[in-house]
Amino acid sequence: MIRVLLADDHEIVRLGLRAVLEEADDIEVVAEVATAEGAIATAQAGGIDVILMDLRFGAGAEGQRVTTGAQATAAIRASMAHPPKVLVVTNYDTDADILGAIEAGAVGYLLKDAPPEELVAAVRSTARGDATMSPVVRDRLETRERAPRSSLTPRELEVLQLVAAGASNREIGRQLMLSEATVKSHLVHIYDKLGVRSRTSAVASAREQGVL
């Protein structure tokens, strides 16, 4: 029996996932949580084989800090000798989201509009440790491999996301714990890869390419 934890801050999503998964004889939903912090704590308590992890949660247990599914995945993997496998199930399909989740250690990446049979198959594959990707996600990764020059690193994507949100170099450095000089260096590389000369153009180009 594959024991599953549902980690999503929307109850209606958890209800839908549970309804689909409980139709399978070999899958049991043993717990649900609405925060990334809850996912970490429940995973660490044991008894979970696969976590269906959303990427973006509302305010966590502290009421202020927002922890992403990627950060929760990394924390679980770092704190357990035999962590459960993580299957990301989300609405987000940008390069930054995909790469962040994979870098954190997620085994699979599925979009929430996937058919029920694809979800069940993905849970089984994830439990075996086999990588499972939505077709859209797989296409994005293959596109990056074909065009490495324009492919931004996960850190560069984080910097660009904050630029898009209107953050200054100082604010970016503070959030990512980088010096302003390092932030500027990342921006130079971003501009070069995207073939632009300004922050505004970098954001516009990234959005055109589906990076943001």
C-alpha positions in Angstrom: 0.0 0.0 0.0 1.3 3.4 -1.0 0.8 5.9 1.9 0.2 9.4 0.7 0.3 12.8 2.3 -1.6 15.7 0.6 0.0 19.1 1.1 -2.0 21.9 -0.4 -3.5 25.0 1.2 -6.8 24.7 -0.6 -9.2 22.2 1.0 -11.2 21.7 -2.3 -8.0 20.6 -4.0 -7.2 18.1 -1.3 -10.7 16.8 -1.5 -10.4 16.3 -5.3 -7.0 14.6 -5.0 -8.3 12.3 -2.2 -11.3 11.3 -4.3 -9.1 10.3 -7.2 -6.5 8.5 -5.3 -8.8 6.5 -3.1 -10.3 4.9 -6.1 -7.0 3.0 -6.4 -6.7 -0.2 -4.4 -3.0 0.3 -3.7 -3.1 3.9 -2.6 -4.2 5.3 0.8 -4.3 9.0 1.8 -3.1 8.9 5.4 -2.8 12.6 6.1 -3.6 16.1 4.8 -1.9 19.4 5.7 -2.5 23.0 4.6 1.0 24.5 5.1 4.5 23.7 4.0 5.6 23.6 7.7 2.8 21.0 8.3 4.2 18.9 5.4 7.7 18.9 7.0 6.4 18.0 10.4 4.1 15.2 9.1 6.8 13.7 6.9 9.3 13.7 9.8 6.7 11.8 12.0 7.1 8.9 9.5 4.6 6.6 7.9 4.5 8.4 4.5 5.7 7.0 1.2 4.7 9.8 -1.2 3.9 13.5 -0.6 1.7 15.3 -3.2 3.2 18.8 -2.7 1.9 22.1 -3.9 4.5 24.8 -4.7 3.0 27.9 -3.2 1.3 28.0 0.2 -0.3 30.8 2.2 1.1 32.0 5.5 2.5 29.2 7.6 2.3 28.3 11.2 4.2 31.4 12.2 1.6 33.6 10.5 4.2 35.6 8.6 6.7 33.4 6.9 5.6 31.8 3.6 7.5 28.6 2.9 7.3 27.1 -0.6 6.9 23.5 -1.6 10.4 23.4 -2.9 11.8 24.7 0.4 9.7 22.1 2.3 11.0 19.4 -0.1 14.6 20.4 0.6 14.0 20.5 4.3 12.4 17.0 4.4 15.3 15.5 2.4 17.9 17.2 4.5 16.4 16.1 7.8 15.5 12.4 7.2 17.6 9.4 6.4 14.9 7.9 4.3 12.5 10.7 3.3 9.3 10.1 1.5 9.3 10.8 -2.3 7.8 14.1 -3.4 5.5 14.5 -6.3 4.8 18.2 -7.0 1.2 18.8 -8.1 0.7 22.5 -8.9 -0.7 25.1 -11.3 2.7 26.6 -11.9 4.8 25.6 -14.9 7.5 28.4 -15.2 11.2 27.4 -15.5 11.8 28.9 -12.1 9.2 26.7 -10.4 10.1 23.5 -12.3 13.9 23.9 -11.7 13.5 24.9 -8.1 11.4 21.8 -7.3 13.7 19.4 -9.1 16.8 21.0 -7.5 15.1 20.6 -4.1 14.7 16.9 -4.8 11.2 16.4 -6.1 10.9 13.1 -8.0 8.0 14.2 -10.2 6.2 17.3 -11.4 2.5 17.2 -12.4 0.1 20.0 -13.3 -3.3 20.1 -11.5 -5.2 19.7 -14.8 -3.7 16.2 -15.3 -6.3 13.5 -16.0 -7.1 11.3 -12.9 -5.4 8.2 -14.5 -2.2 10.2 -15.0 -2.2 11.3 -11.4 -2.6 7.7 -10.1 0.1 6.5 -12.4 2.4 9.4 -11.3 1.9 8.4 -7.6 2.9 4.8 -8.4 5.9 5.9 -10.4 7.0 8.3 -7.7 6.7 5.7 -5.0 9.1 3.6 -7.1 11.5 6.5 -7.4 10.9 6.9 -11.1 10.8 10.5 -12.5 7.3 11.6 -13.7 6.7 14.8 -15.6 3.7 16.4 -17.2 4.2 16.7 -21.0 4.3 20.5 -20.7 7.0 20.3 -18.0 9.0 17.7 -20.0 8.8 20.0 -23.1 10.2 22.9 -21.1 13.1 20.9 -19.8 13.9 19.6 -23.3 13.8 23.1 -24.7 16.3 24.3 -22.0 18.6 21.4 -23.0 18.4 22.4 -26.7 19.1 26.1 -26.0 21.6 26.1 -23.1 22.8 29.7 -23.7 19.5 31.2 -22.9 18.9 28.9 -20.0 19.1 30.7 -16.7 20.3 28.9 -13.5 17.9 28.5 -10.6 19.7 31.3 -8.7 19.5 33.6 -11.8 15.8 32.8 -12.0 15.3 33.7 -8.4 17.0 37.1 -9.0 14.9 37.7 -12.1 11.7 36.9 -10.2 12.5 39.5 -7.6 13.4 42.0 -10.3 10.0 41.4 -11.8 8.5 42.0 -8.4 10.1 45.4 -8.3 12.9 44.7 -5.8 16.1 46.7 -5.8 19.5 45.1 -5.9 19.8 45.7 -2.1 16.4 44.1 -1.5 17.3 41.2 -3.7 20.6 40.7 -1.8 18.8 40.8 1.5 16.2 38.3 0.6 18.6 35.9 -1.1 21.5 36.6 1.4 23.8 37.8 -1.3 26.0 40.9 -1.6 24.9 43.6 -3.9 28.0 42.9 -6.0 26.9 39.3 -6.5 23.4 40.4 -7.4 24.9 42.7 -10.1 27.0 39.8 -11.4 23.9 37.7 -11.7 22.1 40.5 -13.6 25.0 40.8 -16.0 24.7 37.0 -16.8 20.9 37.3 -17.1 21.2 40.2 -19.5 23.8 38.3 -21.6 21.7 35.1 -21.8 18.5 37.0 -22.7 20.2 39.4 -25.1 19.0 42.5 -23.3 20.4 45.6 -21.6 18.0 46.5 -18.9 15.9 45.1 -16.0 12.6 45.9 -17.8 13.8 44.2 -21.0 15.0 41.2 -19.1 11.6 40.8 -17.4 9.7 41.3 -20.7 12.0 38.8 -22.6 11.7 36.2 -19.8 7.9 36.5 -19.9 7.8 36.1 -23.6 9.8 32.9 -23.3 7.6 31.5 -20.5 10.5 31.7 -18.0 8.5 33.9 -15.7 
